[in-house]
Amino acid sequence: MTSSTESPASQSPASQSPDSPAADVPRTIVSPCVGVCQIDRDTRFCLGCWRTIEEIAHWSRYGDPQRLEVLERLRERQHDAGQDRRRVTRRRQARENRARQDPAGTS
């Protein structure tokens, strides 16, 4: 009888099936979802968070190591597309507008 000395946390997403939940792996990294859930037909990335449909579907099963790998790929995708900043949402735009109108934050 053989046993593996490798823990689920040390496995990469490619070697750990996304269908097998790793219950002992911490999940402290929150989803990059910004609520704009539309997949671009050409790139196959979400227009809001830049994840693939597979990354979105498996996010809840990934531990922090896998989530960090996904976040790094998102940064690379945004950089490659020339969009290093996240999309400006209406809420963020309103907050920035209020800050410009009242820089001291007195309202």
Sequence and secondary structure as in RCSB ss.txt:
>XXXX:A:sequence
MTSSTESPASQSPASQSPDSPAADVPRTIVSPCVGVCQIDRDTRFCLGCWRTIEEIAHWSRYGDPQRLEVLERLR
ERQHDAGQDRRRVTRRRQARENRARQDPAGTS
>XXXX:A:secstr
       GGGS TTTS TTS  TTS   S     S   B TTT BBTTT  BHHHHHHGGG  HHHHHHHHHHHH
HHHHHTT  S    HHHHHHHHHHHH TT   
